[in-house]
Amino acid sequence: MDKCAWDTSIQVLGPCKLESHLPYRTWADNKKIQIVVDDELAQGNDQACRVSFEAAGPRKKLYFDSTRAKCAIVTCGGLCPGINDVIRAIVMEAHHAYSVPSIMGIPYGLEGFISRYKHRPVNLTPEMVADIHMFGGTILGSSRGPQPVDEIVDCLERNNVNALFIVGGDGTMKAASAISQEIRKRSLKISVIGIPKTIDNDINFIPQSFGFETAVFKATEAIECAHTEACGTPNGIGLVKLMGRESGFIAAQSTLALKEVNFVLIPEAPFTLEGEGGLLPAIAQRLSERGHAVIVTAEGAGQHLLAHQKETDASGNRVLGNISDLLRKEIKRYLDSLGMAHSIKFIDPSYIIRSVPAHAGDKVYCGFLGQYAVHAAMAGRTDMVVAKIQERYVHLPLQLVTKTRRKLNIYSDLWRAVLESTGQGMLKGMLPPDEE
């Protein structure tokens, strides 16, 4: 098997000369993790190849004198289960393992670095974060959108920060890369460590982001309610809208977790409404045969059927058209034209899903990410993220994870399983053209 051509080397601020006092016998120094990469892991990688990543974990030699170091944590973008768990893990590891004397919490995302917003940083202590993993959201608050990189680095420099931990999604990781570049431009010695966060599970090279498992569990509760509503009335239709701007992972995974879904719509599979293989005739047939139907749609599905939106949100993303409004209107119009009485119940659990505390599996995941992020920073690593790939924790360069957004591969076993579970394989657009 050929080696992949990607550069997976991790930047280091300088020689690591200080002895670590951690009481471990196993160290990650010079340890490489060999991963087989295919299209399921990296977009556009048609043939499987082998790539070597730097292993995450504690190092024997440190770059920073941790007893004099100062760290900062910032959380950006939308909420996601597990952010508080990551914050807690970083603070506890930095304080108890490395005796870091000062950990600064930056309030309200990147705005917290900019003086004109007048947000005051907070001092994160073990006592302050002891119980935050029991709650959803982020104790630091968050915001969307870019801020001037030079002013962000000015703030880091003024506050003598040695290591910045930045928690966020694709846009945030791009901001982290820009911050790292500005730091290098000024010849500063500040470590920038990203912890990828995206409830949509759409960061390149990250098979599953933290909070995703919890999000799927909460989504199934909404689907279960939609199924109950649909069964409670003649020709009842339960319609659930889930997160997923460009990637349908939550919709697909929650559909597999709860087998009550009859149709699932994702951005990667451009369906049609009418005619042969259309969604509307299929819904009518389902109602005629079974008397109820459950539809799950990702928020980014069906955008080709909606008027093009020119506006962008604070993060620079195109404002999406409302697919659930279109579906409700078109389903009613079509069924009314057939004289088929029906009832549509619509559920949008998005903000409930985003705001809940993480479940046990995600809590464990977040704890590892926080610990490994601190190990990386103290060893002078920078311009990187900590990631879990094929059950191994590794360091990934920021340039790799910001290359593209991860999408659900409709050639994959995952999507095949969804089509088999729902029985919607006959719909147009569900498979690539050469497989329909």
C-alpha positions as CSV (number, residue, x, y, z in Angstrom):
1,M,0.0,0.0,0.0
2,D,1.4,3.4,-1.0
3,K,2.1,6.2,1.5
4,C,-0.1,9.2,1.4
5,A,1.4,12.5,0.1
6,W,0.0,14.7,2.9
7,D,2.4,16.6,5.1
8,T,1.4,15.5,8.6
9,S,4.4,17.0,10.4
10,I,3.7,19.0,13.5
11,Q,5.3,22.4,14.2
12,V,7.3,22.8,17.4
13,L,8.1,26.2,19.0
14,G,11.7,25.1,19.7
15,P,13.9,22.5,21.3
16,C,12.3,20.8,24.4
17,K,14.9,20.9,27.1
18,L,13.0,20.7,30.4
19,E,12.3,17.4,32.1
20,S,8.7,16.4,32.7
21,H,7.9,15.5,36.2
22,L,4.8,13.4,35.3
23,P,5.1,9.9,36.9
24,Y,4.6,7.8,33.8
25,R,6.6,5.0,32.3
26,T,5.1,5.3,28.9
27,W,5.8,8.4,26.8
28,A,4.7,9.5,23.3
29,D,8.1,10.8,22.3
30,N,8.9,9.9,18.6
31,K,5.9,7.6,18.5
32,K,4.1,7.4,15.2
33,I,0.6,6.1,14.5
34,Q,0.1,4.4,11.1
35,I,-3.4,5.0,9.7
36,V,-5.0,3.6,6.5
37,V,-6.8,6.5,4.9
38,D,-9.6,6.1,2.3
39,D,-12.5,8.2,1.1
40,E,-14.4,7.6,4.3
41,L,-11.7,9.4,6.3
42,A,-10.5,12.1,3.8
43,Q,-12.6,13.6,1.1
44,G,-11.5,12.9,-2.5
45,N,-9.1,10.1,-1.5
46,D,-10.1,7.5,-4.1
47,Q,-7.5,4.9,-3.2
48,A,-6.6,3.7,0.3
49,C,-3.1,4.7,1.4
50,R,-1.1,4.7,4.6
51,V,-0.3,7.9,6.5
52,S,1.8,8.4,9.6
53,F,0.6,10.8,12.4
54,E,2.4,12.0,15.5
55,A,0.9,10.2,18.5
56,A,-0.8,12.3,21.2
57,G,0.3,12.0,24.8
58,P,2.8,13.2,27.4
59,R,6.4,13.9,26.5
60,K,9.6,13.3,28.6
61,K,10.9,16.7,27.6
62,L,8.9,19.9,27.7
63,Y,9.3,23.3,26.0
64,F,7.5,25.4,28.6
65,D,8.3,25.6,32.3
66,S,4.8,24.7,33.2
67,T,5.1,26.2,36.7
68,R,5.5,29.6,35.0
69,A,3.2,29.1,32.0
70,K,0.0,30.9,31.3
71,C,-2.8,29.3,29.3
72,A,-6.0,30.6,27.7
73,I,-9.1,28.8,26.6
74,V,-11.7,30.1,24.1
75,T,-14.9,28.4,22.8
76,C,-16.4,29.6,19.5
77,G,-19.4,28.9,17.2
78,G,-22.6,27.1,18.0
79,L,-23.1,25.1,21.2
80,C,-22.4,21.4,21.3
81,P,-22.7,18.8,24.0
82,G,-19.3,18.4,25.8
83,I,-17.8,21.8,25.6
84,N,-17.8,22.2,29.3
85,D,-16.2,18.8,29.7
86,V,-13.3,19.9,27.4
87,I,-12.8,23.1,29.4
88,R,-12.8,21.1,32.7
89,A,-10.4,18.6,31.3
90,I,-7.9,21.2,30.2
91,V,-8.1,23.1,33.5
92,M,-7.7,20.0,35.6
93,E,-4.8,18.6,33.6
94,A,-3.0,21.9,33.4
95,H,-3.4,22.6,37.1
96,H,-2.9,19.1,38.7
97,A,-0.5,17.5,36.2
98,Y,1.6,20.5,35.2
99,S,1.1,23.0,38.0
100,V,0.2,25.7,35.6
101,P,-0.5,28.8,37.8
102,S,-2.8,30.7,35.5
103,I,-5.6,29.6,33.1
104,M,-7.5,32.5,31.5
105,G,-11.0,31.9,30.1
106,I,-11.8,34.1,27.1
107,P,-15.5,35.1,27.2
108,Y,-17.9,35.0,24.2
109,G,-15.6,33.5,21.6
110,L,-13.2,35.6,19.5
111,E,-15.0,38.7,20.6
112,G,-13.4,38.2,24.0
113,F,-10.0,39.1,22.6
114,I,-11.2,42.4,21.2
115,S,-11.1,45.4,23.6
116,R,-14.0,47.3,22.1
117,Y,-16.5,44.5,23.2
118,K,-15.4,45.1,26.8
119,H,-15.7,41.4,27.8
120,R,-13.7,40.6,30.9
121,P,-11.6,37.4,30.9
122,V,-12.1,35.0,33.8
123,N,-9.6,33.1,35.9
124,L,-10.4,29.4,35.5
125,T,-9.6,27.4,38.7
126,P,-10.2,23.8,39.5
127,E,-12.9,24.9,42.0
128,M,-14.6,27.0,39.4
129,V,-14.8,24.1,36.8
130,A,-15.4,21.2,39.2
131,D,-19.1,20.7,38.3
132,I,-19.4,22.3,34.9
133,H,-19.4,18.9,33.1
134,M,-22.9,18.3,34.5
135,F,-24.3,21.2,32.4
136,G,-24.7,21.8,28.7
137,G,-23.4,24.8,26.8
138,T,-20.1,26.6,27.7
139,I,-19.4,28.5,30.8
140,L,-17.3,30.9,28.7
141,G,-20.0,31.8,26.3
142,S,-19.5,31.8,22.6
143,S,-20.0,33.9,19.4
144,R,-19.8,33.5,15.7
145,G,-17.9,35.3,13.0
146,P,-14.3,36.5,12.4
147,Q,-12.4,39.1,14.4
148,P,-9.2,41.0,13.5
149,V,-6.3,38.5,13.8
150,D,-3.8,41.2,14.7
151,E,-5.9,42.3,17.6
152,I,-6.3,38.7,18.9
153,V,-2.6,38.2,18.9
154,D,-2.1,41.7,20.5
155,C,-4.3,40.5,23.4
156,L,-2.4,37.2,23.7
157,E,0.9,39.2,23.8
158,R,-0.4,41.7,26.3
159,N,-1.5,39.0,28.7
160,N,1.7,36.9,28.3
161,V,-0.2,33.9,27.2
162,N,2.0,30.9,26.4
163,A,-0.6,28.4,25.1
164,L,-4.0,29.0,23.5
165,F,-6.6,26.3,23.4
166,I,-9.3,27.1,20.9
167,V,-12.5,25.0,20.7
168,G,-14.6,25.2,17.6
169,G,-15.6,24.0,14.2
170,D,-14.3,24.4,10.7
171,G,-14.4,28.2,10.7
172,T,-12.8,28.4,14.1
173,M,-10.0,26.0,13.0
174,K,-9.3,28.4,10.1
175,A,-9.2,31.3,12.5
176,A,-6.8,29.2,14.7
177,S,-4.6,28.7,11.7
178,A,-4.6,32.5,10.9
179,I,-3.8,33.2,14.6
180,S,-0.9,30.8,14.4
181,Q,0.5,32.4,11.3
182,E,0.3,35.9,12.9
183,I,2.2,34.5,15.9
184,R,4.9,33.1,13.7
185,K,5.1,36.4,11.8
186,R,5.8,38.2,15.0
187,S,8.3,35.5,16.1
188,L,6.3,34.9,19.3
189,K,6.5,31.6,21.3
190,I,2.8,30.9,21.8
191,S,1.3,27.4,21.2
192,V,-2.0,27.2,19.4
193,I,-3.9,23.9,20.0
194,G,-7.3,23.3,18.4
195,I,-10.0,21.0,19.8
196,P,-12.4,20.3,16.9
197,K,-16.0,20.9,17.7
198,T,-18.9,20.4,15.3
199,I,-22.3,18.9,16.0
200,D,-22.6,18.3,12.2
201,N,-19.6,16.0,12.3
202,D,-18.2,17.7,9.2
203,I,-14.5,18.4,10.0
204,N,-12.1,16.8,7.6
205,F,-10.2,13.8,8.8
206,I,-12.2,13.6,12.1
207,P,-14.3,10.5,11.9
208,Q,-16.5,11.5,14.8
209,S,-16.4,14.8,16.7
210,F,-17.2,15.1,20.4
211,G,-20.9,15.7,21.2
212,F,-22.0,13.8,18.1
213,E,-23.0,10.6,20.0
214,T,-25.1,12.7,22.4
215,A,-26.7,14.6,19.5
216,V,-27.7,11.4,17.8
217,F,-29.3,10.1,21.1
218,K,-31.3,13.3,21.6
219,A,-32.3,13.3,17.9
220,T,-33.8,9.8,18.3
221,E,-36.0,11.1,21.1
222,A,-37.5,13.6,18.7
223,I,-38.0,11.0,16.0
224,E,-39.7,8.7,18.5
225,C,-42.1,11.5,19.3
226,A,-42.7,12.2,15.6
227,H,-43.5,8.5,15.1
228,T,-46.0,8.5,18.0
229,E,-47.7,11.6,16.6
230,A,-47.8,10.1,13.1
231,C,-49.4,6.9,14.4
232,G,-52.0,8.8,16.4
233,T,-54.0,10.1,13.5
234,P,-55.2,8.7,10.1
235,N,-52.5,9.4,7.4
236,G,-50.3,11.1,10.0
237,I,-46.9,12.4,9.0
238,G,-44.2,13.2,11.5
239,L,-41.5,15.6,10.1
240,V,-38.3,16.1,12.0
241,K,-35.6,18.7,11.0
242,L,-32.1,18.0,12.3
243,M,-28.8,19.8,12.1
244,G,-26.6,19.4,9.1
245,R,-25.8,22.3,6.8
246,E,-23.7,20.4,4.3
247,S,-23.4,17.0,5.9
248,G,-26.2,14.6,6.8
249,F,-24.4,12.5,9.4
250,I,-26.8,13.2,12.3
251,A,-29.9,12.5,10.2
252,A,-28.4,9.3,8.8
253,Q,-27.1,8.0,12.2
254,S,-30.2,8.8,14.1
255,T,-32.3,7.1,11.4
256,L,-30.2,3.9,11.8
257,A,-30.5,4.2,15.6
258,L,-34.3,4.3,15.4
259,K,-35.8,2.2,12.7
260,E,-39.1,4.1,12.5
261,V,-37.9,6.5,9.8
262,N,-39.4,6.0,6.3
263,F,-37.6,8.9,4.5
264,V,-34.4,10.7,5.4
265,L,-33.2,13.7,3.3
266,I,-29.6,14.9,3.4
267,P,-27.6,17.6,1.5
268,E,-25.5,15.0,-0.3
269,A,-28.4,13.3,-2.0
270,P,-30.4,15.8,-4.2
271,F,-33.9,14.4,-4.3
272,T,-36.9,15.4,-6.5
273,L,-40.4,16.1,-5.4
274,E,-42.6,14.8,-8.2
275,G,-42.5,12.4,-11.2
276,E,-40.9,9.0,-11.3
277,G,-38.8,8.5,-8.2
278,G,-40.2,11.6,-6.6
279,L,-40.6,12.0,-2.8
280,L,-44.3,13.1,-2.9
281,P,-45.6,10.0,-4.8
282,A,-43.6,7.8,-2.4
283,I,-45.2,9.5,0.6
284,A,-48.6,9.0,-0.8
285,Q,-47.9,5.4,-1.5
286,R,-46.6,4.9,2.0
287,L,-49.7,6.5,3.5
288,S,-52.0,4.3,1.4
289,E,-50.2,1.1,2.5
290,R,-49.4,1.8,6.1
291,G,-51.4,4.9,7.2
292,H,-48.5,6.9,8.6
293,A,-45.0,8.1,7.7
294,V,-42.0,9.6,9.4
295,I,-39.6,11.9,7.5
296,V,-36.3,13.2,8.8
297,T,-34.5,16.0,7.0
298,A,-31.2,17.7,7.6
299,E,-31.4,21.5,7.5
300,G,-29.2,21.7,4.4
301,A,-31.2,19.1,2.4
302,G,-33.1,20.2,-0.7
303,Q,-31.5,23.5,-1.2
304,H,-31.5,23.0,-4.9
305,L,-35.3,23.2,-4.7
306,L,-35.3,26.5,-2.9
307,A,-34.7,30.0,-4.1
308,H,-31.0,30.9,-3.9
309,Q,-30.0,32.8,-0.8
310,K,-27.4,35.6,-1.2
311,E,-27.1,36.4,2.4
312,T,-24.5,35.0,4.7
313,D,-24.5,34.5,8.5
314,A,-22.0,35.9,11.0
315,S,-19.7,32.9,10.2
316,G,-19.7,33.6,6.5
317,N,-22.0,30.6,5.7
318,R,-24.7,30.9,3.1
319,V,-28.1,31.4,4.7
320,L,-30.1,28.3,4.0
321,G,-33.6,28.2,2.6
322,N,-36.2,26.6,4.9
323,I,-36.6,23.0,3.7
324,S,-39.2,22.1,6.3
325,D,-41.5,24.9,5.2
326,L,-41.1,23.7,1.6
327,L,-41.9,20.1,2.5
328,R,-44.9,20.9,4.6
329,K,-46.3,23.1,1.8
330,E,-45.6,20.7,-1.0
331,I,-46.8,17.6,0.9
332,K,-50.1,19.3,1.7
333,R,-50.6,20.5,-1.9
334,Y,-49.9,17.1,-3.4
335,L,-52.0,15.1,-1.0
336,D,-54.9,17.6,-1.2
337,S,-54.8,17.2,-5.0
338,L,-55.2,13.4,-4.5
339,G,-58.1,14.0,-2.0
340,M,-56.1,12.3,0.7
341,A,-56.9,13.6,4.2
342,H,-53.7,13.8,6.3
343,S,-52.1,15.5,9.3
344,I,-48.5,16.8,9.5
345,K,-46.7,17.2,12.8
346,F,-43.4,19.1,12.6
347,I,-40.7,18.9,15.2
348,D,-37.4,20.9,15.3
349,P,-35.3,19.8,18.3
350,S,-32.1,21.6,17.1
351,Y,-31.6,23.9,20.1
352,I,-32.5,21.2,22.6
353,I,-30.0,18.8,21.0
354,R,-27.2,21.4,21.0
355,S,-27.7,22.5,24.6
356,V,-27.8,19.3,26.6
357,P,-25.0,17.9,28.7
358,A,-22.8,15.2,27.1
359,H,-23.5,11.5,27.7
360,A,-21.0,9.1,29.1
361,G,-19.2,8.2,25.9
362,D,-18.7,11.8,24.9
363,K,-17.6,12.7,28.4
364,V,-14.8,10.2,28.2
365,Y,-13.9,11.4,24.7
366,C,-13.8,15.1,25.9
367,G,-11.6,14.2,28.8
368,F,-9.0,12.6,26.5
369,L,-9.1,15.6,24.2
370,G,-8.5,18.1,27.0
371,Q,-5.7,16.1,28.5
372,Y,-3.9,15.4,25.2
373,A,-4.3,19.1,24.3
374,V,-2.4,20.1,27.4
375,H,0.3,17.5,26.8
376,A,0.8,18.9,23.3
377,A,1.0,22.5,24.4
378,M,3.5,22.0,27.2
379,A,5.7,20.1,24.7
380,G,5.7,23.2,22.5
381,R,3.5,21.8,19.7
382,T,1.5,24.4,17.8
383,D,-0.7,24.9,14.7
384,M,-2.4,21.6,15.3
385,V,-5.5,19.8,16.6
386,V,-5.9,16.8,18.8
387,A,-8.0,14.1,17.1
388,K,-9.2,10.6,17.6
389,I,-8.8,8.5,14.4
390,Q,-9.5,4.7,14.4
391,E,-9.5,4.6,18.2
392,R,-6.0,6.3,18.4
393,Y,-5.4,9.9,19.6
394,V,-3.0,11.8,17.3
395,H,-1.8,15.3,16.4
396,L,-3.1,16.7,13.1
397,P,-1.8,19.9,11.4
398,L,-4.5,22.6,11.1
399,Q,-3.9,22.8,7.4
400,L,-5.1,19.3,7.0
401,V,-8.4,19.6,8.9
402,T,-9.3,23.0,7.3
403,K,-8.7,21.7,3.7
404,T,-12.4,20.9,3.1
405,R,-15.6,20.0,4.9
406,R,-16.3,16.3,5.5
407,K,-19.5,15.1,3.9
408,L,-21.4,11.8,4.0
409,N,-20.3,9.6,1.1
410,I,-23.4,8.2,-0.7
411,Y,-21.3,5.4,-2.0
412,S,-20.6,4.3,1.6
413,D,-21.8,1.4,3.6
414,L,-23.4,3.9,6.0
415,W,-25.7,5.3,3.3
416,R,-26.5,1.9,2.0
417,A,-27.6,0.9,5.4
418,V,-29.8,4.0,5.7
419,L,-31.4,3.2,2.3
420,E,-32.0,-0.4,3.4
421,S,-33.5,0.7,6.8
422,T,-35.9,3.2,5.3
423,G,-36.6,1.4,2.0
424,Q,-36.2,4.7,0.1
425,G,-33.6,3.4,-2.4
426,M,-36.2,3.8,-5.2
427,L,-36.2,7.6,-4.8
428,K,-34.4,9.6,-7.4
429,G,-31.1,11.1,-6.2
430,M,-30.5,8.7,-3.4
431,L,-27.6,7.0,-5.2
432,P,-24.9,8.3,-7.5
433,P,-26.0,8.3,-11.2
434,D,-24.0,5.2,-12.1
435,E,-25.8,3.2,-9.4
436,E,-29.4,4.3,-9.9
